[in-house]
């Protein structure tokens, strides 16, 4: 994969570059400020980007805003946000276009290279990879939604794990259910969320985005 890394802290940026290259991927550009991030994303159009939220010049939400601007220029550009903070407003806006290819992890939740690279590859493939802590923060501030209210407790649990990017097999392992049972739950929740077989796009991604956008 061709990857852009946007992180203002030298040690973390260098560590990310070394990790990515150790897994056989190419870092085509790095950025240390919001404007540099936007320029790198639009110029290089990478397979996926790793972007911090708070970057110079103001150390507020420059990384997220640069990602939003880049996805307006390059629709569907895959971005994995890696931060110490959950910026609810811009996180919701990032999810709102429904295009997929989005991840949001807290730095403290990344425990090893395999976990991080697995998330990065899922995002590059157009899927989602959401930190459970980020999901919880988005839900804590969000309004209720009648479509989500129609889901059973078990369907909610399946959808939350789907948002993390887990496969049916992995979800079954977490919930101590068979893969066939998880398949039935996903079919049911797709129907309740109004996501039919004939809709374009990945049904799992559409379900996750509905879940997160309306959290």
C-alpha positions in Angstrom: 0.0 0.0 0.0 1.0 3.6 -0.6 0.5 5.5 2.7 0.7 9.1 4.0 1.5 9.6 7.7 0.4 12.9 9.2 1.8 13.3 12.8 3.6 16.3 14.3 5.5 14.4 17.0 8.8 13.2 15.6 9.2 10.0 17.6 5.7 8.8 16.9 5.9 9.8 13.2 9.2 8.0 12.8 7.9 5.0 14.7 4.8 4.8 12.4 6.9 5.0 9.3 9.2 2.3 10.5 6.3 0.0 11.5 4.5 0.5 8.2 7.7 -0.2 6.2 8.4 -3.3 8.3 5.1 -4.7 7.1 6.2 -4.2 3.5 4.2 -1.0 2.7 5.5 2.3 1.3 5.2 5.7 3.1 5.0 8.1 0.2 4.8 11.3 2.3 4.7 12.6 5.8 3.1 15.8 7.1 3.5 17.7 10.4 0.8 20.4 10.1 -2.8 20.7 8.9 -2.0 22.4 5.6 0.8 19.9 4.9 -1.6 17.1 5.5 -4.2 18.4 3.1 -1.5 19.0 0.4 -0.1 15.5 0.9 -3.4 13.8 0.8 -4.6 15.6 -2.4 -1.3 15.4 -4.2 -0.4 11.7 -3.4 -4.0 10.3 -3.2 -2.6 7.4 -1.1 -4.2 4.0 -0.6 -4.7 5.0 3.0 -3.6 7.8 5.3 -2.8 7.8 9.1 -3.8 11.2 10.5 -3.5 12.8 13.9 -6.3 15.1 15.1 -4.5 17.9 16.8 -1.7 19.4 14.7 0.0 22.8 14.2 -0.5 25.6 13.7 -3.3 25.8 16.3 -3.1 22.2 17.8 -6.9 21.9 17.8 -8.5 19.8 15.1 -6.4 20.5 12.0 -5.8 16.9 11.1 -9.5 16.0 11.0 -10.4 19.1 9.1 -7.6 18.4 6.6 -9.0 14.8 6.2 -12.5 16.2 5.6 -11.3 18.6 3.0 -9.2 15.9 1.3 -12.2 13.6 1.1 -14.2 16.3 -0.6 -11.4 16.6 -3.2 -10.9 12.9 -3.4 -14.2 11.1 -2.6 -13.7 8.0 -0.6 -10.1 8.6 0.2 -9.3 6.1 3.0 -8.3 7.7 6.3 -7.4 6.2 9.7 -7.5 8.8 12.4 -5.1 8.1 15.2 -5.3 10.4 18.2 -5.5 10.9 21.9 -8.8 12.8 21.5 -12.3 12.2 20.2 -13.5 15.2 18.4 -17.2 14.4 18.1 -18.4 17.1 15.7 -15.8 16.5 13.0 -15.8 12.7 13.6 -19.5 12.6 12.8 -18.9 14.8 9.7 -16.1 12.5 8.6 -18.6 9.6 8.8 -21.5 11.4 7.3 -20.6 11.0 3.6 -21.3 7.3 3.8 -18.4 6.4 1.6 -16.6 4.1 4.1 -12.8 3.8 4.2 -12.8 5.4 7.7 -11.1 4.4 10.9 -10.7 6.2 14.3 -8.4 4.8 17.0 -7.2 6.3 20.2 -3.4 6.0 20.5 -3.7 4.4 23.9 -5.8 1.6 22.4 -3.2 0.3 20.0 -1.4 -2.5 21.6 0.7 -4.1 18.8 1.7 -3.8 15.2 -0.6 -6.6 13.9 -3.6 -4.9 15.4 -2.7 -1.5 13.9 -1.9 -2.9 10.5 -5.0 -5.0 10.4 -7.1 -1.8 11.0 -5.1 0.1 8.4 -5.7 -2.6 5.8 -9.4 -2.8 6.5 -9.8 1.0 6.0 -7.7 0.9 2.8 -10.1 -1.8 1.5 -13.0 0.6 2.1 -14.2 -0.8 5.4 -14.3 0.7 8.9 -12.1 0.2 11.9 -13.5 2.0 15.0 -12.1 2.0 18.5 -14.8 0.9 21.0 -13.9 3.9 23.1 -14.6 6.2 20.2 -17.9 4.5 19.5 -18.9 4.9 23.2 -18.0 8.6 23.1 -20.0 9.2 20.0 -23.0 7.4 21.5 -22.8 9.3 24.8 -23.4 12.6 23.1 -25.8 11.4 20.3 -29.6 11.6 19.9 -31.6 8.4 19.7 -32.7 7.1 16.3 -35.8 5.1 15.5 -34.0 2.7 13.2 -31.5 1.8 15.8 -34.2 1.6 18.5 -35.8 -1.2 16.5 -32.7 -3.4 16.9 -32.7 -6.0 19.7 -29.9 -5.9 22.3 -28.1 -8.8 20.5 -28.3 -7.0 17.2 -26.9 -3.8 18.8 -24.0 -5.9 20.1 -23.4 -7.5 16.7 -23.5 -4.1 15.0 -21.1 -2.5 17.5 -18.6 -5.2 16.9 -19.1 -4.9 13.2 -18.2 -1.2 13.6 -14.9 -2.2 15.0 -14.3 -4.0 11.7 -14.7 -7.6 13.0 -15.7 -10.4 10.7 -18.8 -12.6 11.4 -16.4 -15.3 12.7 -14.7 -12.9 15.1 -18.0 -11.5 16.3 -19.2 -15.0 17.0 -16.1 -15.6 19.0 -16.7 -12.5 21.1 -20.3 -13.2 21.7 -19.9 -17.0 22.1 -22.2 -17.7 19.2 -21.9 -19.6 15.9 -21.0 -17.9 12.7 -24.3 -19.0 11.2 -26.1 -17.3 14.2 -24.2 -14.1 13.6 -25.1 -14.3 9.9 -28.8 -14.4 10.9 -28.4 -11.4 13.2 -26.7 -9.4 10.5 -29.4 -10.2 7.9 -32.1 -9.1 10.4 -30.4 -5.9 11.3 -29.8 -5.0 7.6 -33.5 -5.3 7.1 -34.4 -3.2 10.1 -31.9 -0.5 9.0 -33.5 -0.5 5.5 -30.3 -1.8 3.7 -31.4 -4.2 0.9 -29.5 -6.7 -1.2 -29.9 -4.4 -4.2 -28.2 -1.4 -2.6 -24.8 -0.4 -4.0 -21.9 -0.5 -1.7 -20.9 -2.9 1.1 -23.9 -3.7 3.2 -21.7 -4.0 6.3 -20.2 -0.6 5.7 -23.6 1.0 5.1 -24.9 -0.6 8.3 -22.0 0.7 10.4 -22.2 4.2 8.9 -25.9 4.3 9.7 -25.1 3.2 13.3 -22.4 5.8 13.8 -24.0 8.6 11.9 -27.1 8.2 14.0 -25.4 7.4 17.3 
